[in-house]
Amino acid sequence: MLTHVVLMTFTDPTDAPAAKAKLEAIASDIPAIRSMVVGLDVLGTDVSWHLCMTTTHDDADGLRSYQTHEAHLDLATWLRPRLAARAVVDYV
């Protein structure tokens, strides 16, 4: 099992709830996603990120399948211009 964690900050923090909804909406459309959890920051500290998404995949090929899936690519087109920063960790 491969776990994929993405932290995002948005240029406009009010975009975070829409991003959460859009991410959750595509989860069932992408077979390579075994699970997805998306959370929004509630404390707003100086070191906080606005959104954390965690997905699990069978392996690295499953993650690549998710990343190249049409639904993910469409969402990325909406998401990327709104991001101030993004960090990723993939682990087994």
ABEGO torsion letter per residue (X at the ends): XBBBBBBBBBABAAAAAAAAAAAAAAAAABAABABBBBBBBAAGBAABBABBBBBBBABAAAAAAAAABAAAAAAAAAAAAABABBBBBBBX
